[in-house]
Amino acid sequence: MANIKSAKKRISVIETKTLRNKMIKSKIKTVIKKVEADIASGDKSAAQASLKVATSEIGKAASKGIYHKNNAARKVARLSAAVSKMA
């Protein structure tokens, strides 16, 4: 355990940031599952609407540094390709 005051503060700050990052990653996983569920159900309009939400959330996470920009771009590209491939 840290003895120095600044080290104790860094541990506290890191815990807070880790919790925030986990919350955002969990939210993104949820919106991705929603898009995939809409794709599986065959409802293209619902899939497009949920894709818009997912794209926004993934972009926000990338801008905050939670996901690397290429990782975020790959997630968005795969989701939009799956939606556009729907009949």
Secondary structure by P-SEA (a helix, b strand, c coil): ccccaaaaaaaaaaaaaaaaaaaaaaaaaaaaaaaaaaaaaccaaaaaaaaaaaaaaaaaaaaaccccaaaaaaaaaaaaaaaaacc
